[in-house]
Amino acid sequence: MKSHTYTLDLQWTGDLGSGTSSTQAYSRNHAISAVGKPELLGSSDPSFRGDAQRWNPEELLVASLAQCHMLWYLGLAAASGVVVLDYSDQPVGSMIEESDGGGQFIEVTLNPTVLVAEAEMVETAKELHGPAHTKCFIARSVNFPSCIPRRSWWPPMSDVHKLIVDVDTGIDDSLALLYLLASPEAEILGIASTAGNVPVEQVAANNLNWLALCGAPDIEVALGAREPLVIPLRTTEETHGPQGIGHAVLSDSGRKLSVRTATDLWVDLVREYPGQLTGLVTGPLTNLALAIRREPDLPSLLKRLVVMGGSFNYPGNTTPTAEWNVSVDPHAAKEVFDAFSVVPAHRRPIICGLNVTESIEMFPEHVRRLAEAAGSTPEEIISPDDGPDVRSSASNSVIRHMSDAIRFYMEFHREYDQGFLAHMHDPFAAAVALDPRLATLKPATVDVETESPLLIGTTVADWVGHWKREPNADVAVSTDPAEFFDRLVHRVGKFARAVG
C-alpha cells in the first residue's frame, strides 16, 4: 500500500446546519457509505467546526467514483492533514492550492480509474452502490473534520457536468479528452467524431484507442460526418501526423463504434437530458449543424455549448483571417451560431478563439512537469536539439504516448516559425466547459463569412450592436495560461499515475 499525505490550511466558513451530522449529509448526497459503524464518520454537534475526528483504523470507507465524481470527504480530509491508504497502490487524486481573495482553499481532483484489488471489497462496493459501480476508492486511518467548508468550486452532486464531446482528434483534441477523463466533475456521455484534422474513420479510431489506453469505461463513440456541408473536406496531417496523433502509435483497442451516428447521438442525448447536457466541440461544427437540422429545439435543450473555433480581432491560422475548425466547414459554423441566437443570455455558447487559445503555449517544461506528476521515469525531456527519430522512453504509458504526440506538434510549430512549443487550443476549451471562470467572456453577435473566396471561414464579432441583433455568443477574450497549465498538470499528471 502507498500512503499519500496532504496538509493544507483551510478557513472553515460554515457547518452542516443545526443538528445535522456529516454522516447524514453525506448519506443524503449519496456520496459515501461506511462499512461498520457510521457514527465514526463525524460529530453531530454543529459547533464542532474546524477540528478533526479520528476514524477507527480498522474500519473501511468505500466510495464509488463512478457514482460520485467529486468526493467531498477527500477534500475535507485533505484540509485537516490526511494519510490516505490506497489498496491498489495508486494515487487517488490531486490538489491545487489557490486563493479567492479571502483566504486559502484547495481544489481536490480524484482519479476515476483507481481499482480495488481485493475481490471482497469490490463486492462490498457493488452492494453499497449497485453492480454497475465497481471502480472504488478504499481508505482507512483518516483524520476527518466534522463540518463542510462552503466553497463554490466544490460542486454538489447536482453540479456534475454531463458532456457530449464532438472532436476531430488530433493532438490537442487528444489532450482535451485526457483532461476530461482526469476531471472527476466530468461525465462524458458520448463522443461524436467528425472529419477535420484527419478523416473521420481515423478520428473515431483515435478516440477509441485513447479511451482504451486510459482504462476508461466504454464511453459511446459515434461516427459522424465524412464531409463538410458544402465545400470539400481538407485535412491537416502535416499539423497532426498521418494518424492525427503525431509520433504516437496507439494499439488497436478492439472497441466497437456505436450503432448510432454522431447526429443521432447529439439529438438523442439532448432529448434524454434536457437542460442538463453541456456540448463541447473542438472540431468542425458539421455534426452539430446536422443535429440542429434534425432537432431545431436542440439549442434550447442544451445546457450550454462550448466551441473551440474562430478568431476575434486576431489573425487566422489557416488563412490570414480564418481559424482551422471554422474554415473546414464555415457553413456549419454559421448555421450553429445562427441557431443559438434564441437561447437566453446565461446559456449563450462560449467561443474560445485563437485570440485566447494561442496564449495557451505548451513548452517542454510542461511535459516534464506532467511526467513528474505521473511518477514517470526517466525524466521526460523534449529538446529542440533532438534528432527526428527520438521518441519517449517514459515508464508511464499515458505520458509516453502523449509526449510523442506533443513532440510532433512542437516540431510543427517550430517549422512555421512559432517557436518550439504547442498551442493547446482544445484542452483549454475543455477546461472552460467545466469551469467558465477560466476565461474572461464578452458578449457579441458572431457571424461567419461563407461566400467570399478571400474571407471564407472568417468569424466576425459585432461587439457594439452595429447589426441591431442580440448577442448570440460569449467570446473568450482573455485568460491566465499559468492557472490553466497548473490544473492540467495536476489533473492529467495524477490521472496518468493512476493509469500507469
Secondary structure as the mmCIF struct_conf table of DSSP 4:
data_model
#
loop_
_struct_conf.conf_type_id
_struct_conf.id
_struct_conf.beg_label_comp_id
_struct_conf.beg_label_asym_id
_struct_conf.beg_label_seq_id
_struct_conf.end_label_comp_id
_struct_conf.end_label_asym_id
_struct_conf.end_label_seq_id
STRN STRN1 LYS A 2 TYR A 6
BEND BEND1 LEU A 16 LEU A 16
TURN_TY1_P TURN_TY1_P1 SER A 18 GLY A 19
HELX_RH_AL_P HELX_RH_AL_P1 SER A 22 ASN A 29
TURN_TY1_P TURN_TY1_P2 HIS A 30 HIS A 30
STRN STRN2 SER A 33 VAL A 35
BEND BEND2 GLY A 36 GLY A 36
HELX_RH_3T_P HELX_RH_3T_P1 PRO A 38 LEU A 41
BEND BEND3 SER A 44 SER A 44
TURN_TY1_P TURN_TY1_P3 PRO A 46 SER A 47
BEND BEND4 GLY A 50 GLY A 50
STRN STRN3 ALA A 52 ARG A 54
HELX_LH_PP_P HELX_LH_PP_P1 TRP A 55 ASN A 56
TURN_TY1_P TURN_TY1_P4 PRO A 57 GLU A 58
STRN STRN4 LEU A 60 SER A 64
HELX_RH_AL_P HELX_RH_AL_P2 LEU A 65 CYS A 68
BEND BEND5 HIS A 69 MET A 70
HELX_RH_AL_P HELX_RH_AL_P3 TRP A 72 SER A 80
STRN STRN5 VAL A 82 ASP A 86
TURN_TY1_P TURN_TY1_P5 TYR A 87 SER A 88
BEND BEND6 ASP A 89 GLN A 90
STRN STRN6 GLY A 93 SER A 99
BEND BEND7 GLY A 101 GLY A 103
STRN STRN7 GLN A 104 LEU A 110
TURN_TY1_P TURN_TY1_P6 PRO A 112 THR A 113
HELX_RH_AL_P HELX_RH_AL_P4 ALA A 119 HIS A 129
TURN_TY1_P TURN_TY1_P7 PRO A 131 ALA A 132
STRN STRN8 CYS A 136 ALA A 139
BEND BEND8 SER A 141 SER A 141
STRN STRN9 ASN A 143 PRO A 145
BEND BEND9 SER A 146 CYS A 147
TURN_TY1_P TURN_TY1_P8 SER A 152 TRP A 153
BEND BEND10 TRP A 154 TRP A 154
HELX_RH_3T_P HELX_RH_3T_P2 MET A 157 ASP A 159
STRN STRN10 HIS A 161 VAL A 167
HELX_RH_AL_P HELX_RH_AL_P5 ILE A 171 LEU A 181
TURN_TY1_P TURN_TY1_P9 ALA A 182 ALA A 182
TURN_TY1_P TURN_TY1_P10 PRO A 184 GLU A 185
STRN STRN11 ALA A 186 SER A 193
BEND BEND11 ALA A 195 VAL A 198
HELX_RH_AL_P HELX_RH_AL_P6 VAL A 200 LEU A 213
TURN_TY1_P TURN_TY1_P11 CYS A 214 GLY A 215
STRN STRN12 VAL A 221 LEU A 223
BEND BEND12 ARG A 226 GLU A 227
BEND BEND13 LEU A 229 ILE A 231
HELX_LH_PP_P HELX_LH_PP_P2 PRO A 232 LEU A 233
HELX_RH_AL_P HELX_RH_AL_P7 GLU A 237 HIS A 240
TURN_TY1_P TURN_TY1_P12 PRO A 242 GLN A 243
BEND BEND14 GLY A 244 ILE A 245
TURN_TY1_P TURN_TY1_P13 GLY A 246 HIS A 247
HELX_LH_PP_P HELX_LH_PP_P3 LEU A 250 ASP A 252
HELX_LH_PP_P HELX_LH_PP_P4 ARG A 255 SER A 258
BEND BEND15 VAL A 259 ARG A 260
STRN STRN13 THR A 261 THR A 261
HELX_RH_AL_P HELX_RH_AL_P8 ALA A 262 GLU A 272
BEND BEND16 TYR A 273 TYR A 273
TURN_TY1_P TURN_TY1_P14 PRO A 274 GLN A 276
STRN STRN14 LEU A 277 VAL A 281
BEND BEND17 GLY A 283 GLY A 283
BEND BEND18 LEU A 285 LEU A 285
HELX_RH_AL_P HELX_RH_AL_P9 THR A 286 ARG A 294
TURN_TY1_P TURN_TY1_P15 PRO A 296 ASP A 297
HELX_RH_AL_P HELX_RH_AL_P10 LEU A 298 LEU A 301
BEND BEND19 LEU A 302 LYS A 303
STRN STRN15 ARG A 304 MET A 308
BEND BEND20 PHE A 312 TYR A 314
BEND BEND21 ASN A 317 THR A 321
HELX_RH_AL_P HELX_RH_AL_P11 TRP A 324 VAL A 328
BEND BEND22 ASP A 329 ASP A 329
HELX_RH_AL_P HELX_RH_AL_P12 PRO A 330 ALA A 339
HELX_RH_3T_P HELX_RH_3T_P3 PHE A 340 VAL A 342
BEND BEND23 VAL A 343 VAL A 343
HELX_RH_3T_P HELX_RH_3T_P4 ALA A 345 ARG A 347
HELX_LH_PP_P HELX_LH_PP_P5 ARG A 348 PRO A 349
STRN STRN16 ILE A 350 CYS A 352
HELX_RH_AL_P HELX_RH_AL_P13 LEU A 354 THR A 357
TURN_TY1_P TURN_TY1_P16 GLU A 358 SER A 359
STRN STRN17 GLU A 361 MET A 362
HELX_RH_AL_P HELX_RH_AL_P14 PRO A 364 ALA A 373
TURN_TY1_P TURN_TY1_P17 ALA A 374 GLY A 375
BEND BEND24 THR A 377 PRO A 378
TURN_TY1_P TURN_TY1_P18 PRO A 384 ASP A 385
BEND BEND25 ASP A 386 ASP A 386
TURN_TY1_P TURN_TY1_P19 PRO A 388 ASP A 389
BEND BEND26 SER A 395 ASN A 396
HELX_RH_AL_P HELX_RH_AL_P15 SER A 397 GLU A 415
TURN_TY1_P TURN_TY1_P20 TYR A 416 ASP A 417
BEND BEND27 GLN A 418 GLN A 418
BEND BEND28 PHE A 420 PHE A 420
STRN STRN18 ALA A 422 HIS A 423
HELX_RH_AL_P HELX_RH_AL_P16 HIS A 425 LEU A 434
HELX_RH_3T_P HELX_RH_3T_P5 PRO A 436 LEU A 438
STRN STRN19 ALA A 439 VAL A 448
BEND BEND29 GLU A 451 GLU A 451
TURN_TY1_P TURN_TY1_P21 PRO A 453 GLY A 457
STRN STRN20 THR A 459 ASP A 462
BEND BEND30 TRP A 463 VAL A 464
TURN_TY1_P TURN_TY1_P22 HIS A 466 TRP A 467
STRN STRN21 ALA A 473 THR A 479
HELX_RH_AL_P HELX_RH_AL_P17 PRO A 481 VAL A 499
#
